């Protein structure tokens, strides 16, 4: 019984990127890398789905992080306004 060939993530990403760029037809890429065209199509689809998820997660994490930063900065602004008002009144006396 033969064992299936395992491909590294670097190899998969290189082949998928070539397919996304359109460096050649599937048959040409298949011959060039020695990988079946169906596998290249599958890797290309996985890469595109992975990019969608990556960008979707970044936007959500940025929104959550920005909300926390905004609240922190607003609290600091409030403190500084109170200090300024106190000092203005203290120097007016």
Number of C-alpha atoms within 10 A of each C-alpha: 3 4 5 6 6 6 9 9 9 9 11 16 15 14 23 23 17 17 20 17 9 11 12 13 12 19 14 12 20 18 12 11 13 10 15 13 17 12 15 23 16 11 20 20 15 14 17 14 11 12 12 11 11 11 10 11 12 11 11 11 11 11 12 12 11 12 12 12 12 12 11 12 12 12 12 12 12 12 11 12 12 12 12 12 10 11 11 11 10 9 7 6 5
